[in-house]
Amino acid sequence: MFIMHLGLSHAFRAGASSTVRVREFHTKFIHEALPGDGLRIETAMTALDDDCLSLIHLVWHADGRVAATVHEKLEHIYLRTGQSFDWPKRLMIAAADFTVDLPDMAKPKGLPENLKMTGANLETLQKWNCSLIGRGVFTKAETDLFNTVSPQSFVGRLSDSVVGFKEAWPSMQDGDWRETGLIGVMLETQYRFHNYVEAGMPYLIYSGIGGVSEKVRQLIHHFVNPFTGLPYISAVAVNGLIDLNTRKLVVPDADLRKRIEAHVLPNLH
């Protein structure tokens, strides 16, 4: 809707020659939302270059707390070639009325502010000794009008697969972990698209531990094509443990941190 308000009213309709796609996005989860919570989203622009437009979305609880922030970079795509091209003048003129500075609350906290994500191919991921945590084939239901797999589908596939990342969550391999009330939670994440994917294309998910601190662990994930070896998307996430009874982050004990640190991959990025 925001893009349409800027003048690209046909960019998401069947038969369009061009559209707008997500190149990269950064999310921070600040105050959790539970089923039934009312949410409000405000959107504005933070930057506009010839081939890239940045939007900030602030997700608000009804009581005025910020639930989450999403800062995304979009590109204008010519569908016949898949190449990006300049924004039209009408959008650049309209953008002036909707531009703000990036709020401090939306800036990276546990990740570098200018994180460069170039992707890694299958051969490199295997050399790094990453863990294979998921595989599958994208379906038509996961695509948009232009047969491109949506960002939400990548997030969903990754969320469904992280349970297999045993090295990152050793405490959840223990028989009594459900009784402890502790479960993994994502605090911050950044995704970067390298190649867009269509329905029917296969994927592998390779993951590794980038580092561990007192409360959190940095996990890095890569989706790749198992036959060409080319990267689809990369993600880096800051994860921690939350106590489901108190709804607060907990500090893992020293033994658990050592178990995780033993699997940190020094060359992973």
Backbone as JSON, one array per atom type, in Angstrom:
{
  "sequence": "MFIMHLGLSHAFRAGASSTVRVREFHTKFIHEALPGDGLRIETAMTALDDDCLSLIHLVWHADGRVAATVHEKLEHIYLRTGQSFDWPKRLMIAAADFTVDLPDMAKPKGLPENLKMTGANLETLQKWNCSLIGRGVFTKAETDLFNTVSPQSFVGRLSDSVVGFKEAWPSMQDGDWRETGLIGVMLETQYRFHNYVEAGMPYLIYSGIGGVSEKVRQLIHHFVNPFTGLPYISAVAVNGLIDLNTRKLVVPDADLRKRIEAHVLPNLH",
  "N": [[0.82, -1.2, 0.0], [1.93, 1.25, 0.77], [3.88, 1.68, -1.23], [2.17, 1.9, -3.4], [0.88, 4.29, -2.74], [2.94, 6.0, -3.3], [2.89, 6.2, -5.99], [3.24, 3.96, -7.63], [1.0, 2.32, -8.57], [0.28, 0.07, -10.02], [2.14, -1.88, -9.6], [1.89, -4.34, -8.36], [0.12, -5.93, -9.65], [-1.36, -8.44, -11.76], [0.16, -8.98, -14.92], [1.79, -6.79, -14.88], [4.75, -5.06, -15.93], [6.87, -4.5, -14.39], [7.96, -4.61, -10.94], [8.13, -4.34, -7.32], [10.55, -5.49, -5.11], [11.78, -7.12, -2.14], [15.03, -6.59, -1.03], [16.63, -6.73, 1.2], [16.2, -7.11, 4.75], [15.81, -6.0, 8.13], [15.0, -6.95, 11.39], [13.78, -6.21, 14.62], [12.74, -7.58, 17.65], [10.95, -6.35, 20.22], [8.96, -5.91, 22.35], [7.12, -8.62, 23.18], [4.43, -10.02, 21.23], [1.32, -11.49, 21.8], [-1.13, -14.02, 20.88], [-4.16, -12.52, 19.93], [-3.5, -9.95, 20.71], [-3.82, -6.49, 19.99], [-2.48, -4.7, 17.27], [-0.7, -2.0, 15.71], [0.6, -0.56, 12.79], [3.04, 1.66, 11.65], [4.43, 3.3, 8.85], [7.23, 4.59, 7.07], [9.6, 6.3, 4.94], [13.15, 5.92, 4.86], [15.4, 6.27, 3.29], [16.4, 6.96, -0.09], [17.71, 5.92, -3.0], [19.0, 5.75, -6.39], [18.46, 3.09, -7.19], [17.48, 1.81, -4.95], [15.26, 1.67, -2.22], [14.47, 2.51, 1.07], [12.51, 1.42, 3.76], [10.91, 2.0, 6.91], [9.18, 0.19, 9.32], [7.17, 0.51, 12.09], [5.94, -1.37, 14.65], [3.3, -1.25, 16.76], [2.04, -1.85, 20.06], [-1.3, -1.77, 21.46], [-1.21, -0.38, 23.83], [0.78, 1.48, 23.55], [3.42, 0.63, 23.6], [6.34, -0.4, 21.77], [6.24, -3.11, 19.7], [7.76, -4.33, 17.69], [10.3, -3.65, 15.19], [10.82, -3.13, 11.72], [13.12, -2.81, 9.23], [13.53, -2.29, 5.94], [15.01, -2.85, 2.69], [14.22, -2.06, -0.58], [13.9, -2.92, -4.07], [13.42, -1.83, -7.47], [12.17, -3.79, -9.94], [12.6, -5.03, -13.22], [10.59, -7.25, -14.71], [10.98, -8.97, -16.9], [13.72, -9.3, -17.24], [14.69, -9.5, -14.68], [16.33, -7.64, -13.59], [17.29, -4.74, -11.66], [16.13, -1.33, -11.82], [16.02, 2.28, -12.27], [14.01, 4.33, -10.06], [10.83, 5.81, -10.88], [10.28, 9.3, -11.7], [7.99, 10.38, -10.51], [7.64, 8.92, -8.18], [9.94, 9.63, -6.73], [9.48, 12.31, -6.3], [7.12, 12.26, -4.76], [8.08, 10.96, -2.52], [9.34, 12.7, -0.8], [7.53, 13.71, 1.06], [7.19, 11.69, 2.85], [9.42, 10.91, 4.25], [11.68, 10.06, 6.86], [14.09, 10.24, 9.56], [15.94, 7.34, 10.52], [14.62, 5.8, 13.32], [16.1, 5.59, 16.59], [15.37, 3.31, 18.04], [15.06, 1.4, 16.11], [17.49, 0.8, 15.11], [20.29, -1.45, 14.58], [21.11, -3.66, 17.27], [22.34, -5.99, 18.41], [23.77, -6.65, 16.21], [26.13, -5.7, 13.61], [25.98, -2.32, 12.36], [26.29, -1.74, 9.64], [26.12, -4.24, 8.23], [27.56, -6.47, 6.0], [26.41, -8.71, 3.64], [27.21, -11.17, 1.66], [26.64, -13.69, 0.85], [27.04, -17.3, 0.49], [28.26, -20.09, -1.32], [27.32, -23.57, -1.93], [29.6, -25.24, -1.77], [31.39, -23.72, -0.23], [29.97, -23.52, 2.21], [30.01, -26.17, 3.03], [32.74, -26.53, 3.37], [33.14, -24.84, 5.53], [32.05, -26.39, 7.43], [29.35, -26.27, 8.17], [26.11, -27.0, 9.58], [23.65, -29.09, 8.18], [20.39, -28.33, 8.28], [17.88, -28.37, 7.17], [15.74, -29.15, 4.34], [14.05, -29.07, 1.17], [11.31, -28.36, -1.13], [10.08, -25.5, -2.67], [6.68, -24.41, -2.77], [3.8, -23.64, -4.87], [1.94, -22.23, -3.38], [3.5, -20.66, -1.78], [4.34, -18.48, -3.14], [4.28, -15.24, -4.84], [2.27, -13.09, -6.98], [3.89, -13.13, -9.19], [5.15, -15.53, -9.29], [7.28, -15.71, -7.57], [9.04, -16.76, -4.73], [7.98, -15.79, -1.54], [9.29, -13.46, 0.96], [8.24, -14.07, 3.51], [7.84, -16.8, 3.32], [10.43, -17.88, 3.3], [11.2, -17.17, 5.9], [9.37, -18.68, 7.36], [10.05, -21.33, 6.57], [12.63, -21.49, 7.61], [12.12, -21.11, 10.37], [10.7, -23.43, 10.89], [12.68, -25.28, 10.67], [14.79, -24.87, 12.45], [14.65, -26.36, 14.73], [16.09, -28.59, 14.22], [18.68, -27.8, 14.49], [20.81, -28.76, 16.38], [23.28, -28.2, 17.59], [23.17, -25.52, 18.23], [21.19, -25.34, 20.13], [21.63, -26.97, 22.55], [20.52, -27.49, 25.08], [17.92, -28.11, 24.58], [17.98, -30.63, 23.75], [18.07, -32.15, 25.91], [16.36, -34.41, 28.07], [14.54, -33.3, 29.92], [13.85, -30.76, 29.13], [11.43, -29.47, 28.55], [10.14, -29.27, 30.99], [11.62, -27.34, 32.24], [10.75, -24.89, 31.36], [12.09, -23.18, 29.7], [12.79, -21.74, 26.57], [13.91, -21.29, 23.19], [14.33, -18.02, 21.74], [13.91, -15.52, 19.26], [15.59, -12.48, 18.91], [16.59, -10.51, 17.26], [17.13, -10.02, 13.79], [18.58, -10.31, 10.51], [18.06, -10.39, 7.07], [19.17, -11.26, 3.77], [18.64, -11.17, 0.33], [19.92, -13.0, -2.38], [19.51, -14.41, -4.78], [16.5, -14.66, -6.53], [13.69, -16.86, -6.1], [11.69, -19.43, -7.56], [8.52, -21.22, -7.59], [8.68, -24.74, -7.08], [11.4, -24.97, -7.04], [14.29, -26.4, -5.45], [15.76, -26.48, -2.13], [18.43, -26.22, 0.28], [19.15, -25.83, 3.76], [21.76, -24.49, 5.44], [23.45, -24.11, 8.5], [25.19, -22.31, 11.11], [27.03, -21.53, 14.13], [27.85, -18.33, 15.01], [28.86, -16.94, 17.18], [28.99, -16.55, 20.81], [27.63, -14.98, 23.66], [27.09, -13.66, 26.99], [24.24, -13.73, 27.36], [23.15, -14.26, 24.82], [23.21, -15.91, 21.59], [24.75, -15.92, 18.4], [23.44, -16.81, 15.37], [23.9, -18.11, 12.12], [22.47, -18.47, 8.96], [22.05, -20.09, 5.81], [20.37, -20.36, 2.75], [20.58, -22.5, 0.01], [20.82, -23.62, -3.43], [20.65, -27.04, -4.08], [21.69, -28.23, -6.38], [22.84, -26.4, -8.23], [24.37, -25.04, -6.44], [24.23, -22.36, -5.84], [23.62, -19.42, -3.82], [20.52, -18.57, -2.22], [19.43, -16.98, -0.13], [20.6, -15.27, 2.78], [20.83, -15.28, 6.35], [21.21, -13.72, 9.49], [21.0, -14.12, 12.92], [20.14, -13.03, 16.21], [19.8, -14.81, 19.04], [18.22, -15.95, 22.07], [17.47, -17.37, 25.33], [14.29, -17.73, 26.77], [12.31, -17.51, 29.69], [9.34, -19.09, 30.05], [7.57, -18.72, 32.09], [8.15, -16.34, 33.48], [8.42, -14.67, 31.33], [10.82, -13.5, 30.58], [14.22, -12.89, 29.52], [16.79, -15.28, 30.11], [19.92, -16.02, 31.73], [22.1, -18.3, 30.46], [23.67, -21.12, 32.11], [27.19, -21.58, 32.92], [28.15, -24.04, 31.99], [26.4, -24.7, 29.91], [26.93, -22.61, 28.1], [29.54, -23.26, 27.41], [29.12, -25.65, 26.05], [27.85, -24.7, 23.79], [29.76, -22.91, 22.75], [31.7, -24.67, 21.94], [31.0, -25.36, 19.41], [31.23, -23.17, 17.78], [31.89, -21.67, 14.67], [34.8, -20.54, 13.31], [35.35, -19.27, 10.79], [32.95, -18.58, 9.73], [30.55, -16.54, 8.09]],
  "CA": [[0.0, 0.0, 0.0], [2.8, 2.42, 0.83], [4.45, 1.85, -2.57], [1.09, 2.41, -4.26], [0.69, 5.71, -2.41], [4.03, 6.76, -3.91], [2.66, 6.33, -7.42], [3.38, 2.7, -8.37], [-0.27, 1.68, -8.24], [0.1, -1.18, -10.76], [3.34, -2.7, -9.44], [1.62, -5.65, -7.76], [-1.03, -6.51, -10.35], [-1.03, -9.38, -12.84], [0.43, -8.32, -16.19], [2.74, -5.67, -14.72], [6.07, -5.32, -16.52], [7.87, -4.31, -13.33], [7.4, -4.67, -9.6], [9.05, -3.96, -6.24], [10.9, -6.66, -4.32], [12.63, -6.93, -0.97], [16.43, -6.99, -1.19], [17.21, -6.97, 2.52], [15.42, -6.54, 5.84], [16.31, -6.15, 9.5], [13.89, -6.96, 12.33], [14.04, -6.29, 16.06], [11.57, -7.9, 18.45], [11.2, -5.55, 21.42], [7.99, -6.37, 23.33], [6.46, -9.72, 22.48], [3.0, -9.98, 20.95], [0.66, -12.77, 22.0], [-2.38, -14.13, 20.12], [-5.23, -11.65, 20.41], [-3.03, -8.57, 20.92], [-4.05, -5.53, 18.92], [-1.24, -4.08, 16.8], [-0.81, -0.93, 14.72], [1.88, -0.42, 12.08], [3.32, 2.93, 10.97], [5.47, 3.13, 7.84], [7.8, 5.79, 6.45], [10.82, 6.05, 4.17], [14.36, 6.43, 5.51], [16.42, 6.57, 2.29], [16.02, 6.72, -1.47], [18.76, 6.02, -3.99], [18.51, 5.47, -7.74], [17.94, 1.73, -7.35], [17.12, 1.21, -3.66], [14.39, 2.46, -1.36], [14.45, 1.92, 2.41], [11.32, 1.7, 4.54], [10.88, 1.58, 8.31], [7.86, -0.14, 9.85], [7.1, 0.43, 13.54], [4.78, -2.16, 15.06], [2.94, -0.75, 18.09], [0.97, -2.41, 20.86], [-2.38, -0.82, 21.72], [-0.9, 0.43, 25.01], [1.82, 2.43, 23.22], [4.75, 0.02, 23.55], [6.75, -0.88, 20.45], [6.36, -4.57, 19.66], [8.87, -4.71, 16.8], [10.63, -2.74, 14.09], [11.29, -3.78, 10.5], [13.76, -1.85, 8.32], [13.75, -3.07, 4.74], [15.47, -2.23, 1.46], [13.45, -2.55, -1.72], [14.41, -2.55, -5.39], [12.47, -1.77, -8.58], [12.61, -4.89, -10.79], [12.0, -5.27, -14.53], [10.3, -8.67, -14.58], [11.47, -9.76, -18.03], [15.15, -9.6, -17.07], [15.02, -9.66, -13.27], [17.3, -6.6, -13.21], [16.75, -3.54, -11.05], [16.3, -0.1, -12.59], [15.75, 3.5, -11.51], [12.64, 4.66, -9.68], [10.28, 6.89, -11.71], [10.36, 10.62, -11.08], [6.81, 10.65, -9.69], [7.89, 8.35, -6.86], [10.97, 10.4, -6.04], [8.85, 13.57, -5.87], [6.18, 11.95, -3.68], [8.79, 10.42, -1.36], [9.77, 13.78, 0.1], [6.53, 13.92, 2.12], [7.08, 10.5, 3.71], [10.78, 10.53, 4.64], [12.06, 10.36, 8.24], [15.34, 9.63, 10.0], [15.74, 6.04, 11.14], [14.54, 5.95, 14.78], [17.13, 4.86, 17.33], [14.86, 2.02, 18.48], [15.09, 0.46, 14.99], [18.88, 0.54, 14.7], [20.8, -2.73, 15.07], [21.6, -3.7, 18.65], [23.28, -7.09, 18.55], [24.4, -6.87, 14.91], [26.79, -4.5, 13.08], [25.03, -1.41, 11.71], [26.45, -1.86, 8.19], [26.46, -5.64, 8.02], [27.63, -6.84, 4.59], [26.04, -10.1, 3.48], [27.48, -11.48, 0.25], [26.2, -15.04, 0.54], [28.05, -18.35, 0.36], [27.74, -21.2, -2.11], [27.26, -24.86, -1.25], [30.95, -25.74, -1.52], [31.94, -22.95, 0.89], [29.27, -23.9, 3.44], [30.49, -27.48, 3.44], [34.1, -26.33, 3.87], [33.02, -24.24, 6.86], [31.5, -27.42, 8.32], [28.03, -25.88, 8.66], [25.16, -28.1, 9.8], [22.48, -29.13, 7.31], [19.26, -28.41, 9.21], [16.59, -28.46, 6.47], [15.73, -29.27, 2.88], [12.69, -29.18, 0.66], [10.99, -27.73, -2.41], [9.09, -24.44, -2.48], [5.41, -24.7, -3.43], [3.11, -22.52, -5.5], [1.26, -21.46, -2.33], [4.48, -19.8, -1.1], [4.8, -17.46, -4.09], [3.42, -14.09, -5.11], [1.63, -13.06, -8.3], [4.9, -13.29, -10.24], [5.75, -16.85, -9.08], [8.49, -15.56, -6.77], [8.85, -17.16, -3.34], [7.89, -14.59, -0.7], [10.17, -13.42, 2.14], [7.6, -14.76, 4.63], [8.01, -18.25, 3.15], [11.78, -18.2, 3.77], [11.19, -17.07, 7.35], [8.63, -19.82, 7.85], [10.83, -22.55, 6.36], [13.73, -21.48, 8.57], [11.57, -21.32, 11.71], [10.31, -24.83, 11.01], [13.86, -26.15, 10.56], [15.82, -24.63, 13.46], [14.59, -27.4, 15.75], [17.12, -29.57, 13.88], [20.0, -27.22, 14.7], [21.07, -29.24, 17.74], [24.47, -27.58, 18.17], [22.82, -24.18, 18.74], [20.24, -25.46, 21.22], [21.91, -28.25, 23.23], [19.66, -27.72, 26.25], [16.64, -28.66, 24.12], [18.16, -32.06, 23.49], [17.96, -32.82, 27.2], [15.04, -35.0, 28.23], [13.63, -32.54, 30.78], [13.87, -29.34, 28.78], [10.07, -28.9, 28.6], [9.82, -28.97, 32.38], [12.36, -26.15, 32.69], [10.05, -23.67, 30.95], [12.99, -22.34, 28.91], [12.7, -22.01, 25.15], [14.65, -20.33, 22.38], [13.57, -16.87, 21.25], [14.66, -14.65, 18.35], [15.56, -11.1, 19.37], [16.96, -9.6, 16.17], [17.56, -10.8, 12.64], [18.75, -9.61, 9.24], [18.01, -11.27, 5.9], [19.65, -10.67, 2.5], [18.35, -11.98, -0.84], [20.97, -13.04, -3.39], [18.86, -14.84, -6.01], [15.08, -14.89, -6.27], [13.37, -18.27, -6.26], [10.35, -19.72, -8.06], [7.89, -22.45, -7.12], [9.26, -25.95, -7.64], [12.86, -25.0, -6.88], [14.68, -27.04, -4.2], [16.67, -25.72, -1.27], [19.05, -26.76, 1.49], [19.47, -24.81, 4.75], [22.98, -24.75, 6.21], [23.51, -23.17, 9.62], [26.36, -22.36, 11.97], [27.06, -20.61, 15.26], [28.85, -17.3, 14.78], [29.44, -16.5, 18.44], [28.17, -16.69, 22.02], [27.92, -14.05, 24.75], [26.5, -14.06, 28.27], [22.82, -14.04, 27.25], [22.67, -14.56, 23.48], [24.06, -16.6, 20.63], [24.55, -15.44, 17.03], [23.28, -17.93, 14.46], [23.95, -17.7, 10.72], [21.78, -19.45, 8.13], [22.13, -19.89, 4.36], [19.6, -21.19, 1.84], [21.28, -22.68, -1.26], [20.31, -24.6, -4.38], [21.49, -28.23, -3.92], [22.23, -28.7, -7.64], [23.75, -25.38, -8.77], [25.2, -24.56, -5.34], [24.11, -20.91, -5.69], [22.86, -18.98, -2.64], [19.24, -17.88, -2.36], [19.25, -15.97, 0.91], [21.39, -15.44, 4.0], [20.21, -14.69, 7.52], [21.97, -13.75, 10.74], [20.02, -13.91, 13.98], [20.54, -13.0, 17.61], [18.84, -15.62, 19.76], [18.45, -16.18, 23.48], [16.52, -18.25, 26.02], [13.28, -17.02, 27.55], [11.56, -18.28, 30.67], [7.94, -18.93, 29.7], [6.79, -18.35, 33.28], [8.38, -14.92, 33.79], [8.49, -13.97, 30.04], [12.06, -12.72, 30.57], [15.44, -13.59, 29.1], [17.57, -15.88, 31.2], [21.34, -16.18, 31.47], [22.46, -19.73, 30.52], [24.78, -21.39, 33.01], [28.5, -21.64, 32.27], [28.3, -25.31, 31.3], [25.65, -24.62, 28.65], [27.67, -21.74, 27.2], [30.69, -24.02, 26.91], [28.62, -26.61, 25.08], [27.58, -23.96, 22.55], [31.03, -22.38, 22.26], [32.48, -25.76, 21.31], [30.55, -25.52, 18.03], [31.38, -21.91, 17.04], [32.71, -21.82, 13.45], [35.59, -19.29, 13.25], [35.36, -18.61, 9.49], [31.57, -18.39, 9.28], [29.99, -15.2, 7.95]],
  "C": [[0.86, 1.26, 0.0], [3.4, 2.72, -0.55], [3.4, 2.38, -3.53], [0.84, 3.89, -4.01], [1.77, 6.59, -3.03], [3.92, 6.81, -5.44], [2.8, 5.06, -8.23], [2.15, 1.84, -8.12], [-0.48, 0.35, -8.94], [1.24, -2.18, -10.54], [3.08, -4.11, -8.94], [0.42, -6.33, -8.41], [-0.56, -7.43, -11.47], [-0.85, -8.61, -14.15], [1.38, -7.16, -16.1], [4.08, -6.05, -15.34], [7.18, -5.16, -15.5], [7.17, -4.38, -11.98], [8.46, -4.23, -8.6], [9.28, -5.19, -5.38], [11.81, -6.28, -3.16], [14.04, -7.43, -1.29], [17.03, -7.42, 0.14], [16.26, -6.45, 3.58], [15.98, -6.93, 7.19], [15.14, -6.01, 10.45], [14.4, -7.02, 13.76], [12.72, -6.58, 16.77], [11.79, -7.31, 19.84], [10.27, -5.94, 22.57], [7.1, -7.4, 22.66], [4.96, -9.47, 22.31], [2.44, -11.38, 21.1], [-0.62, -12.83, 21.17], [-3.49, -13.29, 20.75], [-4.82, -10.22, 20.68], [-3.36, -7.7, 19.72], [-2.75, -4.82, 18.56], [-1.55, -3.01, 15.76], [0.55, -0.74, 14.08], [1.96, 0.94, 11.4], [4.5, 2.73, 10.04], [5.93, 4.48, 7.3], [9.06, 5.38, 5.69], [12.01, 6.63, 4.91], [15.45, 6.8, 4.51], [15.89, 6.23, 0.9], [17.21, 6.98, -2.38], [18.18, 5.68, -5.35], [17.85, 4.1, -7.84], [17.49, 1.08, -6.06], [16.31, 2.19, -2.82], [14.31, 1.77, -0.01], [13.21, 2.38, 3.17], [11.51, 1.26, 5.98], [9.42, 1.34, 8.69], [7.98, -0.24, 11.37], [5.81, -0.28, 13.93], [4.47, -1.83, 16.51], [1.88, -1.63, 18.74], [-0.09, -1.34, 21.1], [-2.07, 0.08, 22.91], [0.27, 1.39, 24.78], [3.24, 1.89, 23.24], [5.07, -0.42, 22.12], [6.95, -2.39, 20.52], [7.58, -4.99, 18.84], [9.13, -3.6, 15.8], [11.12, -3.58, 12.91], [11.84, -2.69, 9.58], [14.15, -2.62, 7.07], [14.22, -2.22, 3.56], [14.78, -2.89, 0.28], [14.11, -2.12, -3.02], [13.3, -2.66, -6.43], [12.96, -2.75, -9.64], [11.85, -4.91, -12.11], [11.83, -6.78, -14.65], [10.87, -9.52, -15.72], [12.92, -10.17, -17.86], [15.54, -9.89, -15.62], [16.01, -8.63, -12.77], [16.6, -5.4, -12.59], [16.98, -2.33, -11.95], [15.78, 1.08, -11.78], [14.27, 3.66, -11.18], [12.12, 5.78, -10.59], [10.29, 8.22, -10.95], [9.17, 10.89, -10.16], [6.97, 10.07, -8.28], [8.89, 9.19, -6.08], [10.42, 11.74, -5.56], [7.94, 13.32, -4.68], [6.9, 11.55, -2.4], [9.17, 11.48, -0.35], [8.82, 13.97, 1.26], [6.47, 12.77, 3.11], [8.43, 10.03, 4.24], [11.1, 10.97, 6.06], [13.47, 9.81, 8.48], [15.02, 8.28, 10.65], [15.71, 6.2, 12.66], [15.61, 5.1, 15.48], [16.66, 3.45, 17.71], [14.94, 0.96, 17.38], [16.51, 0.12, 14.54], [19.36, -0.79, 15.27], [21.34, -2.62, 16.49], [22.65, -4.78, 18.82], [24.0, -7.44, 17.27], [25.1, -5.6, 14.46], [25.8, -3.64, 12.31], [25.11, -1.5, 10.19], [26.91, -3.28, 7.84], [26.43, -5.98, 6.53], [27.38, -8.33, 4.48], [26.14, -10.47, 2.0], [27.02, -12.88, -0.13], [27.35, -16.01, 0.43], [27.44, -19.48, -0.45], [27.85, -22.51, -1.33], [28.65, -25.37, -0.88], [31.57, -25.03, -0.3], [31.29, -23.35, 2.21], [29.74, -25.25, 3.95], [31.92, -27.4, 3.96], [34.1, -25.74, 5.27], [32.51, -25.25, 7.89], [30.18, -26.99, 8.96], [27.13, -27.12, 8.78], [24.01, -27.99, 8.8], [21.25, -29.34, 8.18], [17.92, -28.55, 8.5], [16.77, -28.59, 4.98], [14.28, -29.38, 2.43], [12.56, -28.53, -0.7], [9.9, -26.69, -2.15], [7.84, -24.73, -3.32], [4.79, -23.44, -4.02], [2.44, -21.63, -4.46], [2.19, -20.48, -1.63], [4.94, -18.64, -1.99], [3.81, -16.32, -4.23], [2.84, -14.19, -6.52], [2.6, -13.37, -9.42], [5.7, -14.58, -10.07], [7.07, -16.78, -8.32], [8.19, -15.93, -5.31], [8.94, -15.94, -2.43], [8.91, -14.64, 0.45], [9.58, -14.17, 3.33], [7.8, -16.27, 4.55], [9.41, -18.69, 3.6], [11.83, -18.18, 5.3], [10.49, -18.29, 7.95], [9.4, -21.13, 7.72], [11.99, -22.63, 7.36], [13.23, -21.75, 9.98], [11.19, -22.77, 11.93], [11.51, -25.77, 11.07], [14.84, -26.0, 11.71], [15.77, -25.65, 14.6], [15.65, -28.48, 15.5], [18.53, -29.06, 14.08], [20.44, -27.53, 16.13], [22.26, -28.56, 18.39], [24.15, -26.22, 18.81], [21.93, -24.25, 19.96], [20.45, -26.77, 21.97], [20.99, -28.53, 24.4], [18.33, -28.33, 25.83], [16.78, -30.09, 23.63], [18.08, -32.86, 24.79], [16.51, -33.28, 27.42], [14.05, -34.17, 29.02], [13.48, -31.09, 30.37], [12.47, -28.71, 28.83], [9.69, -28.51, 30.02], [10.52, -27.71, 32.87], [11.63, -24.86, 32.35], [10.9, -22.73, 30.12], [12.9, -22.74, 27.44], [13.43, -20.94, 24.37], [13.76, -19.22, 21.85], [14.48, -16.04, 20.34], [14.48, -13.2, 18.78], [15.78, -10.1, 18.22], [17.44, -10.45, 15.01], [17.71, -9.9, 11.41], [18.83, -10.64, 8.12], [18.53, -10.52, 4.67], [19.37, -11.64, 1.36], [19.49, -11.87, -1.86], [20.41, -13.43, -4.76], [17.4, -15.14, -5.69], [14.69, -16.28, -6.76], [11.93, -18.43, -6.72], [9.82, -21.01, -7.46], [8.51, -23.65, -7.83], [10.76, -26.05, -7.51], [13.22, -25.57, -5.52], [15.63, -26.15, -3.39], [17.27, -26.64, -0.21], [19.26, -25.59, 2.44], [20.69, -25.28, 5.52], [23.11, -23.68, 7.29], [24.78, -23.37, 10.43], [26.24, -21.35, 13.09], [28.2, -19.62, 15.04], [29.53, -16.82, 16.04], [28.46, -16.65, 19.58], [28.61, -15.62, 23.01], [27.17, -14.5, 25.99], [25.05, -14.53, 28.11], [22.4, -14.58, 25.88], [23.69, -15.36, 22.68], [23.73, -16.07, 19.25], [24.54, -16.65, 16.09], [23.21, -17.41, 13.03], [23.39, -18.83, 9.85], [21.92, -19.08, 6.65], [21.21, -20.88, 3.65], [20.37, -21.28, 0.52], [20.55, -23.7, -2.12], [21.21, -25.84, -4.32], [22.16, -28.69, -5.21], [23.2, -27.69, -8.26], [24.73, -24.89, -7.71], [25.06, -23.08, -5.07], [23.28, -20.54, -4.46], [21.55, -18.32, -3.02], [19.16, -16.69, -1.41], [20.15, -16.31, 2.08], [20.65, -14.76, 5.15], [21.16, -14.78, 8.7], [21.01, -13.35, 11.84], [20.68, -13.88, 15.35], [19.44, -13.71, 18.4], [19.22, -15.74, 21.23], [17.48, -17.2, 24.03], [15.56, -17.4, 26.84], [12.6, -17.99, 28.5], [10.07, -18.05, 30.4], [7.07, -18.53, 30.88], [6.93, -16.87, 33.59], [8.36, -14.06, 32.54], [9.72, -13.07, 29.97], [13.21, -13.59, 30.08], [16.17, -14.14, 30.31], [19.03, -16.0, 30.76], [21.67, -17.67, 31.57], [23.63, -19.94, 31.48], [26.07, -21.61, 32.21], [28.68, -22.93, 31.48], [27.59, -25.29, 29.95], [26.38, -23.75, 27.65], [28.87, -22.47, 26.6], [30.27, -25.03, 25.85], [28.34, -25.95, 23.74], [28.88, -23.46, 21.93], [31.86, -23.43, 21.55], [32.13, -25.93, 19.84], [30.63, -24.23, 17.22], [32.31, -22.15, 15.85], [33.47, -20.53, 13.19], [35.52, -18.56, 11.92], [33.97, -18.23, 8.98], [31.22, -16.91, 9.17], [28.85, -15.22, 6.95]]
}
